Amino acid sequence: MFRILHNTKYDFVRQWKLAFITIIAFVVPALILIPISGFNYSIEFTGGTEMRLEFPQAPDIADVRGTIEAAGLGEAEITTFGSPNEIRIRAQDAAQVEQQASGATSVADQIEAALRAKYGAEGFTRLGSEAIGPRVGEELRRNAIIATLIAFGLTLLYISWRFEWRFAVAAILGTLHDTLATMVFIKYMNIEISLFVVGGILTVIGYSMNDTVVVFDRIRENLRLNRKKSLRETINDSVNETLPRTVMTGTTTLGALLAMIFLGGDVIRPFALILTFGIIVGTFSSIWVAAPLVLWIEKKWPRETDATPHSRVSSASRP
Amino acid sequence: MNSLKARLLVISAMVIASVFALFPRTVEDRVSRNGVMVDTTYTQIPLKYGLDLRGGMHLALEIDQSKQQVTDVNDALERALRVVRSRIDEFGVAEPIVQRVGDRRIEVELPGIDDRERATAVVQRSAYLQFQITDKTQALERVAPRLDAIVKARGLETADGTVTADTARSAVAGIFDTPSDTTTGADTANTVTDGPFRRLIAPGSIPGQYLVAVGDVRALTRYLADSAVQSALPPGKQVRWGSDSVSISTAWYRPLYVLENRAIITGDALIDAKPEQDPMEGARVSFQLDNEGGRRFRNETGKNIGNNMAIVLDDRVMSAPVIQGAIGTRGQITMGGRDIQPAQDLALVLRAGALPVPLVVVEARTIGASLGQDAIDQGINSGIAAVLIIIVIMIGYYRFSGALAVLGLGFYTLITLAILSVFGATLTLPGIAGFVLSIGMAVDANFLVFERIREELEKGKSIRMAIDEGFDHAWSAIVDTHVTTALTAVILYQFGTGPVRGFAVTLLAGIIASLASAIFFVRTMYYVWLSRRKTAPTTLSI
């Protein structure tokens, strides 16, 4: 049989400092950038109007913008979407959002009427439109945050029950790290935060947790089998033993995601990009963040050092 | 080997059940959906596609409180929901969704509709309630021969290129063959005629009521919409459809009413209506009118004792009780029976007419069908490519065992789709992404097991031992990872809307199928492989 990364003996725990510096270098610039320029939210969160139009030939974007402004509809963001013939018009400034409140479809209809007057009744096809009132957006944002917090809370409880609280805290911190890193990635790539992207972030959380749990599962087992070894050694052994699986799963999932990035079209692409990053960072964090964290927490709040030092671990074992 | 037989039996049962759940079937929609009958016939794999995949409109409505504060939001929302539901069949779409979301929003999904102005106008129009006396002069019977002639002369009978005559044709023909009056027990002399108009209608149980087989509703609606037919209808009368279909023996009929033009009162005069349970008379609705309305109502009902009074909301007859005596400001409509539900519904109808709820559109999306098609193609292409990549990696690295896992993936896909179909989940674009992702989880579970088997083999265990130990040791990791992901999926479902929900549902279905596939199916395949060999194998291709 062909095997990769078989019987490795890397000292992963020792590398935690390097990992820490990498994280800081990646996250800190964004922590400065985000308060200044914020995130790019989709109209689902800000409220506003978005429409997609298809023209027979590529329209002049400046012309379209001029037409909309001349009709008194304020500044609209206009981008091509997919092919140059397809454009996306977005009106989301405060005045328009206010207009929305009185009847959410009105802005899209006004824009369409203005453009029909300019390009003729058959000048373009309306592929789709969305109009969202400001309150819906607020609610969505709140729900997304609540959902994430509850997901974390429940996972904390579940891992505390199946493992013990030190592992749970380490897993949650590792996953929080992944969430933060993913948000930073979104900021760097200037990906627009839509509902679909929020789904992507939550999937990254799930994946990262998945990866961490696999490593922890092995630590749990090795602690039970071999009580003489130090926790540090056990953690290193466990990470090494699960390394082939970690790399194989990562590679396969990345392969599938690459297919989605290249073939999935404009709708799926941002989602696939986020997941690609999330899987890389999730794998990174379960090896270099979550596992060393267990050691660190153990040092700060050591277990009772009686005759059975890992009794709590072994009691919460397999079903 | 008994346990192997039992395992194979379970797998066969799951496969058969899944294939059955996914078998393309002809769906004849005659079920009452939210009290409205929809009559369509189509053949398809029973999977629902979301609006983003097949195009359509999504509207979110809220009560407009900008002009006046609504005190009982809950009741107002229920009234609005009732009104929107009863109107939604104006669009004639196959699977409209009208549902309450949270404590102040109504969501409407209209697949295939992209006329936004009309859709928003229809749902925002305020409700209009009228009480009208049903016709007892057989006015329709008298003009029926003339209507027959007009329908013939104008060639309305042959489907005039309208899309109504689609796949439902065969079902309609079936109803034509059996004279519809045999089931109603009504006066046969009136109905057994070959006039194209009269052929479709049979007298109902009360004066001014006619029954139309559900399959003929579209044809008759088309006749009635014709201008020549309209001008030949009895003067001073109105023709209105009933809201709910009725079943007589096995067939379903939609009532058609002929009503006096003049409304004896309208919803404005109504103050309140509530359901009651009377120990003697059973379920009933009691309603209250204002003084002016009460005076008029006493006068009108006094003249019409023994006649039927149709309660008409938005031009649809909701109910047509008999007037037992003169009614003043307080009246009762007796439904009878112990079931309070019909009384509750009628009271809601009356309140909806009495207190119209102004609605505001807070969210409107239209997705063109062409956009949907592009998205489907891209989604499917990327899905196929993703699966191919996974297959190549698995077989390339784990050889025979990888092939078993690929077989497991086939099983996994079947189960996932079956779960989605059984729970009536809607397949959306994020849903496809969630599906591809849960494949990742299924693959991961296999990798966990395979790596573990390799370790066990290395420790010098026999093939059979190594397989058993591999699955047993991987079990805890697989369960813990699946449960944590499932927790996230459930929460996403709870808090998400639309697309995120679609994602959560497919993810959840995928997690369940992944557990069944990785832990049970692949292990059984190993046992099958072991049992087919006469001697214990010395090597395992993994």
Interface residues (C-beta under 8 A of the other chain):
Chain A: M1 F2 R3 R52 E54 A101 S102 G103 A104 T105 A108 D109 T125 R126 L127 G128 S129 E130 A131 I132 G133 R135 V136 L140 N143 A144 I146 A147 I150 A151 L154 T155 Y158 I159 R162 L195 F196 V198 G199 L202 T203 I205 G206 Y207 M209 N210 V213 V214 D217 R218 R220 E221 E241 T242 P244 R245 M248 T249 T251 T252 T253 G255 A256 L257 L258 A259 M260 F262 L263 G264 G265 V267 I268 F271 A272 L275 S317 R318 P319
Chain B: A60 E62 S66 R116 E117 T120 V360 V361 V362 E363 A364 R365 T366 I367 G368 S370 L371 D374 A375 Q378 G379 N381 S382 A385 A386 V387 L388 I389 I390 I393 M394 Y397 R399 L429 P430 A433 G434 V436 L437 I439 G440 M441 V443 D444 F447 L448 E451 R454 E455 H473 W475 S476 A477 V479 D480 T481 V483 T484 T485 L487 T488 A489 I491 L492 Q494 F495 G496 T497 G498 P499 V500 F503 A504 L507 S541 I542
